[in-house]
């Protein structure tokens, strides 16, 4: 019976196109069954070129532009504001001025203090010269035969030496006081210069916070300036689609019915845990930065199609 089963199995495998090696028929049988199943399996239908491929939903992004809050650098009254919301300005243009009447009086007092310190320093230097001259004269000796005799006592000579040291110390103190008052004067002048608020770059006024006559404190914002160039887009990519973007990859923005192109140059190194997304930033092409798209506008972002691939 066992011989018949072996013979039947060998026959089945031989008919399937295999030769049973000695002691190896179970493995060959399994291979034969797999081949027979494949022979009777229906062929797969070829892919339909006209079938729609899965389209990835666009990512939501926000257009960004360089912006700065220009603040007051001292407590003062706002004297003048030269711009309004929407005005276009250029780098170096004066935007606002603070009243510096109080600071001007402080500068006048500081200048007087500097002059007084310089006079004190000169007087101390004169006193030092007198003390050294006195010490030199009292240190002289006279010869009497082969003996040199001092013209003053040792105590008087020591006193003149200490007088010279004290005068030298007064000179150093007066010089330090003059330097301190000069530094204070420079600080006041720099503060007055900062009372004139200038545009750090070309752009447009987005917000004007105060009117002339308002009392402002140091650190309060006076105007908000949005740059006119260097438009960027910031968007969030789901973690599962993170491979769709990489450094230097291209993205397409849909903005106000038009299309902008940008290049990815910043990718966050971690996933934002609350949303499960990765934040990405891209620089809009230079020739398109002058586009009428406003900073802060929400746009749709897609990965740019590969060469020869149709846009979704």
Legacy VTK file of the C-alpha trace (Angstrom):
# vtk DataFile Version 3.0
C-alpha trace
ASCII
DATASET POLYDATA
POINTS 312 float
0.000 0.000 0.000
2.794 2.377 0.971
4.534 1.632 -2.321
1.326 2.473 -4.224
0.994 5.844 -2.469
4.577 6.652 -3.267
4.102 5.620 -6.871
0.923 7.724 -7.148
2.609 10.775 -5.740
5.591 10.348 -8.021
3.286 10.013 -10.983
1.368 13.177 -10.036
4.548 15.170 -9.694
6.025 13.736 -12.886
2.920 14.702 -14.829
3.293 18.205 -13.480
6.757 18.353 -15.012
8.956 17.538 -12.020
11.333 14.638 -11.336
11.226 13.454 -7.737
14.625 13.245 -6.196
15.329 10.629 -3.595
14.012 11.512 -0.110
12.707 14.907 -1.436
9.211 14.268 -2.690
7.260 16.311 -0.046
9.006 19.560 -1.095
8.576 18.843 -4.801
4.915 18.044 -4.246
4.350 21.441 -2.678
6.074 23.133 -5.616
3.938 21.172 -8.065
0.742 22.189 -6.351
1.799 25.848 -6.465
2.525 25.553 -10.188
-0.827 23.939 -10.896
-2.655 26.646 -8.922
-0.833 29.320 -10.901
-1.741 27.653 -14.177
-5.451 27.720 -13.348
-5.436 31.244 -11.850
-7.171 33.873 -13.972
-4.764 36.483 -15.362
-4.926 39.928 -13.761
-6.448 42.687 -15.810
-3.938 45.266 -17.089
-4.134 48.726 -15.428
-6.547 51.103 -17.070
-4.567 54.176 -18.204
-7.740 56.241 -18.102
-8.516 55.356 -14.498
-8.170 58.225 -11.985
-5.293 57.997 -9.568
-5.726 58.927 -5.925
-5.344 62.663 -5.448
-3.824 63.949 -2.203
-5.847 66.735 -0.652
-4.046 70.094 -0.644
-2.347 71.277 2.511
-3.438 74.496 4.156
-0.818 77.207 4.302
-0.445 80.862 5.268
1.522 83.479 3.353
4.181 85.223 5.407
6.207 88.375 4.858
8.964 90.030 6.936
7.257 92.231 9.517
8.385 94.280 12.512
6.780 96.218 15.338
8.548 99.582 15.605
8.486 100.662 19.256
9.236 103.751 21.325
12.650 103.705 22.978
11.857 106.283 25.679
8.960 107.645 27.696
7.761 110.707 25.824
4.949 112.427 23.978
4.404 111.344 20.392
5.169 114.508 18.469
4.537 113.471 14.847
3.391 110.449 12.843
4.129 110.744 9.132
2.430 107.575 7.832
-0.986 105.936 7.703
-2.147 102.366 7.146
-1.361 101.237 3.606
1.379 103.800 2.953
4.409 102.475 1.100
7.753 103.395 2.654
11.412 102.828 1.851
14.336 101.926 4.045
15.448 104.935 6.095
12.193 106.914 5.755
11.114 108.745 8.926
7.846 107.252 10.211
7.372 109.028 13.539
9.088 111.372 16.000
8.943 111.603 19.783
9.143 114.847 21.743
12.636 115.121 23.257
12.359 118.431 25.132
13.095 116.781 28.468
16.023 114.823 27.047
17.464 117.966 25.467
17.563 119.623 28.913
19.241 116.532 30.311
21.821 116.709 27.528
22.566 120.359 28.365
23.068 119.431 32.032
25.270 116.499 31.072
27.416 118.705 28.846
27.910 121.112 31.744
28.846 118.205 34.025
31.411 117.020 31.492
32.979 120.481 31.334
33.143 120.622 35.139
34.766 117.198 35.279
37.372 118.214 32.743
38.159 121.327 34.789
38.523 119.217 37.932
40.806 116.823 36.081
42.976 119.742 34.865
43.135 121.193 38.389
44.147 117.793 39.766
46.897 117.504 37.180
48.213 120.958 38.170
48.226 119.925 41.833
50.151 116.789 40.909
52.766 118.815 39.048
53.179 121.124 42.047
53.532 118.194 44.456
56.167 116.527 42.303
58.084 119.781 41.939
57.969 120.296 45.703
59.159 116.744 46.285
62.073 117.235 43.879
63.179 120.466 45.577
62.952 118.990 49.054
64.898 115.989 47.949
67.933 118.134 47.039
71.128 117.962 49.141
74.035 120.296 49.782
77.669 119.319 50.080
79.627 120.274 53.090
83.127 119.031 52.477
82.846 115.393 51.612
79.422 115.093 53.236
75.993 115.497 51.568
73.378 117.030 53.814
69.612 117.131 53.017
68.062 120.579 53.047
64.921 119.348 54.860
64.274 116.750 57.456
63.417 113.184 56.536
59.877 113.726 57.830
59.285 116.676 55.511
60.702 114.722 52.589
58.376 111.801 53.309
55.420 114.210 53.586
56.139 115.681 50.138
56.336 112.164 48.692
52.905 111.276 50.092
51.524 114.559 48.787
52.624 113.554 45.291
50.911 110.162 45.603
47.674 111.763 46.810
47.717 114.265 43.947
48.210 111.422 41.470
45.192 109.617 42.926
43.065 112.768 42.585
44.056 113.024 38.916
42.925 109.448 38.247
39.637 110.029 40.091
38.909 113.246 38.199
39.682 111.551 34.865
37.347 108.639 35.706
34.574 111.045 36.679
34.999 112.939 33.405
34.822 109.665 31.430
31.660 108.609 33.268
29.895 111.896 32.577
31.011 111.777 28.942
29.520 108.297 28.610
26.255 109.519 30.143
26.187 112.365 27.635
26.689 109.904 24.769
23.852 107.749 26.104
21.463 110.720 26.188
22.394 111.741 22.650
21.830 108.198 21.388
18.431 108.169 23.119
17.463 111.391 21.368
18.557 109.913 18.025
16.283 106.923 18.681
13.353 109.269 19.175
13.208 109.425 15.383
11.611 106.171 14.175
12.808 105.065 10.729
11.824 102.211 8.430
14.381 99.359 8.617
13.387 98.041 5.158
11.040 98.670 2.247
7.421 97.809 2.913
3.942 99.020 3.763
2.365 100.228 6.996
0.012 97.574 8.368
-0.989 99.244 11.656
-0.731 102.713 13.186
-1.283 102.451 16.932
-1.247 106.082 18.177
-2.063 109.576 17.043
0.218 112.614 17.594
0.017 113.926 21.138
-0.325 110.533 22.801
1.952 109.740 25.743
3.847 106.531 25.089
6.107 104.416 27.244
9.343 102.776 26.275
8.593 99.499 24.488
5.141 100.474 23.220
4.509 99.733 19.524
4.014 102.797 17.335
3.568 101.251 13.873
3.723 97.796 12.302
5.695 97.514 9.069
5.270 94.586 6.645
8.048 94.044 4.111
7.322 94.189 0.408
9.634 91.332 -0.629
10.680 87.891 0.483
7.194 86.343 0.502
7.063 82.916 2.194
4.464 80.232 2.882
4.126 78.123 6.018
2.024 74.958 5.899
1.444 71.741 7.825
1.938 68.313 6.251
0.353 65.214 7.865
2.923 62.770 9.189
1.727 60.070 6.769
2.442 62.391 3.817
5.803 63.579 5.094
7.658 61.930 2.227
5.834 64.197 -0.232
8.124 67.130 0.610
11.843 67.430 1.188
14.467 70.135 1.253
14.627 72.028 -2.077
11.461 70.330 -3.347
8.950 72.456 -5.264
5.413 73.251 -4.176
2.542 75.011 -5.917
0.314 77.563 -4.175
-3.232 78.370 -5.187
-3.799 81.980 -4.242
-6.708 84.181 -5.248
-7.344 82.153 -8.405
-3.675 82.274 -9.441
-0.746 79.933 -9.077
2.498 80.683 -7.277
5.598 78.518 -7.062
7.817 78.074 -4.042
10.842 76.052 -2.925
10.946 74.267 0.426
13.853 75.508 2.557
12.771 74.766 6.122
11.312 71.580 7.625
10.592 71.157 11.325
12.703 68.364 12.873
9.773 66.922 14.841
6.091 66.085 14.525
3.655 68.451 16.237
2.071 66.068 18.743
-1.354 67.703 19.046
-2.078 67.694 15.295
0.216 64.944 14.026
1.691 67.253 11.374
5.100 68.556 10.362
5.489 72.293 9.787
7.183 73.266 6.531
8.198 76.659 5.103
8.961 77.541 1.489
10.253 80.686 -0.224
8.082 82.043 -3.024
9.940 82.567 -6.301
11.540 86.024 -6.454
9.702 87.068 -9.611
6.419 86.223 -7.914
7.105 87.936 -4.563
5.633 91.157 -5.935
2.337 89.332 -6.461
-0.746 91.009 -5.005
-1.106 88.188 -2.477
-1.367 89.663 0.991
0.652 88.354 3.910
-1.598 86.376 6.237
-3.796 85.019 3.443
-4.684 81.303 3.607
-3.624 79.356 0.513
-3.816 75.761 -0.756
-0.441 74.054 -1.115
0.366 70.997 -3.249
3.565 69.202 -4.126
4.631 70.254 -7.609
4.023 67.474 -10.173
7.056 65.635 -11.474
8.323 66.294 -14.991
5.839 64.824 -17.474
3.221 64.216 -14.833
-0.140 65.949 -15.125
-1.124 68.317 -12.372
-3.951 67.054 -10.128
LINES 1 313
312 0 1 2 3 4 5 6 7 8 9 10 11 12 13 14 15 16 17 18 19 20 21 22 23 24 25 26 27 28 29 30 31 32 33 34 35 36 37 38 39 40 41 42 43 44 45 46 47 48 49 50 51 52 53 54 55 56 57 58 59 60 61 62 63 64 65 66 67 68 69 70 71 72 73 74 75 76 77 78 79 80 81 82 83 84 85 86 87 88 89 90 91 92 93 94 95 96 97 98 99 100 101 102 103 104 105 106 107 108 109 110 111 112 113 114 115 116 117 118 119 120 121 122 123 124 125 126 127 128 129 130 131 132 133 134 135 136 137 138 139 140 141 142 143 144 145 146 147 148 149 150 151 152 153 154 155 156 157 158 159 160 161 162 163 164 165 166 167 168 169 170 171 172 173 174 175 176 177 178 179 180 181 182 183 184 185 186 187 188 189 190 191 192 193 194 195 196 197 198 199 200 201 202 203 204 205 206 207 208 209 210 211 212 213 214 215 216 217 218 219 220 221 222 223 224 225 226 227 228 229 230 231 232 233 234 235 236 237 238 239 240 241 242 243 244 245 246 247 248 249 250 251 252 253 254 255 256 257 258 259 260 261 262 263 264 265 266 267 268 269 270 271 272 273 274 275 276 277 278 279 280 281 282 283 284 285 286 287 288 289 290 291 292 293 294 295 296 297 298 299 300 301 302 303 304 305 306 307 308 309 310 311
